[in-house]
Amino acid sequence: MKLINNRNLYKAAFFTCFILISIFTVSGMAKILDFLNTGADRGGMLRLATESEDIYLPKVNWTKLENPARKMEKNTLGKLERDYLFSWYVKNTALQNNDYKGIDDYYTLNTRQNLYRTIKHNKSQNIAIENTTLKHFPELEFYSEDGQLVVFTDKNVIEYQKVYQNKQLVTTIQDTTTYKVMMLLEDGFWRVRHFQKMEAAAFAKDTVRAKPMYTIKNNVILKNGTPFTIKGINYYPKNSAWDTFGDLFNKDTIARDFDIIKKANLNSIRIFIQYDDFGKAKVLAEKLEKLKILLDLAQSKKLEVIVTLFDFYSDYSLDSWTLTHRHAEQIVNTFKDHKAIIAWDLKNEPNLDFENRGKENVLSWLDHIATVIKENDPNHLITIGWSNSVEATHLAKQMDFISYHFYNDNTHLEYETNTLMKSTNKPVVISEFGVPSYGGMWNFWEGSVTKQAAYHKKMQAIFKKNDFAFMSWTLYDFPQVPDQVAGKWPWQKLRQKRFGFIDIHGNKKPAFLYINH
């Protein structure tokens, strides 16, 4: 009996050892295969994909998809385009940081060696390159019958580049380049096998466009050929300060406010769109619908609208350009034919970001956003709401008219505005001005409703004398003001709450008599 028990024990031990050896063998083989399967880390690739979708969305327009060997499937085209754009994102990031992260996942062996050499050289010279592509126009040349190989020409790729050495900006470059690209399908992902720079292709000529409603002649805005002077006001609903399109959005409230504005013989309003609020690069349909309601109401009341984009936005880094381009493109394309809009204001007071974000970064971003808007909407004018007249000469050639905000002593108004008109030879709009009626201890009792009225009376006399275009700040006093607008301290907030012509109870203040001349 003891012998039999020993045999059973040996058998159990043998089978246990066999199972353990098998497990370790399979595990080891899996690791070896994983190591040999270079670039097949799908989890890592998916993470890179998610990152790039968050910060990299250049415009892509396939201009040709005909192929004699095999028809390009819609699903395949989507994957190909995704992986191709991710290859750009990976390359841009690698050149900026001088590391090799993600290159193996998106480039085959031969192509990645060229990138490695470039990165090695740049690292040795302490060179870093920030790069982004803004537009791609690929044409399919070949798609193999087995679905494993694609060749296409990416025409007129618009690239923007900043080159740094020893952390100092050396140069900025904008270029339009064409590339011949070959991609292979490996492990379910498209990788770049061949990437050759070619001469840029010629753009097709623009189609003939209808004549826009608003045009510019010398320093005058014309509406259907007739001089038009903007006499307007900056608008937020009373209980939705800096949040026009939020949860309190109400069509009837806005309609009543527009009636007040129209009965005051004003002809224009200025409104604000916040980048985050509208959904960033993927603009929210419900926000576009609210904007449409507001614009339709303005049109029905015969009020013209200046739409200010990118309010409270301050990221001008190259990595974010494609996202802001997609944001502007969606909004502008949606309303490019709306007759209530007189102009797009690219950004509210961008010069306030010069110090913290870099003046050249801000101006470069504005320059490109202006191009995006004009390409997508040739029917409306563009401007920038600068915080003062001194900064308002920036990018004047790209603007249709000049906007600046005036909060100085009104004795300087004529000089500043006339100087700006002469130096730019463009129409000028004072798109913000005003004083608060607040007279409490936090401003040493300097303000009052009487002083506010006197200020607006004098300002309107100057506007009338010179036929200046104006937009006052603002229709209402506000019960609440967000901290990011004026700060959290009472001497900041209380003042900002009392710029309106109508108080929080709905009563017209003395200044309302001088809301217009």
Secondary structure, 3 states (H helix, E strand, C coil): CHHHHHHHHHHHHHHHHHHHHHHHHHHHHHHHHHHHCCCCCHHHHHHHHHHHHHHCCCEECCCECCCCCCCCCHHHHHHHHHHHHHHHHHHHHHHHHCCCCCHHHHECHHHHHHHHHHHHHHHHCCEEEEEEEEEEEEEEEEECCCCCEEEEEEEEEEEEEEEEECCEEEEEEEEEEEEEEEEEEECCEEEEEEEEEECCCCCCCCCCCCCCCEEEECCEEEECCEECCCEEEECCCCCCCCCCCCCCCCHHHHHHHHHHHHHCCCCEEEEEEECCCCCCCCCCHHHHHHHHHHHHHHHHCCCEEEEEEEECCCCCCHHHHHHHHHHHHHHHHHCCCCCCEEEEEEEECHHHHHHHHCHHHHHHHHHHHHHHHHHHCCCCEEEEEECCCCHHHCCHHHCCCEEEEECCCHHHHHHHHHHHHHHHCCCEEEEEECCCCCCCHHHCCCCCHHHHHHHHHHHHHHHHHHCCEEEECCCECCCCCCHHHHCCCHHHHHHHCCCCCECCCCCECHHHHHCCC
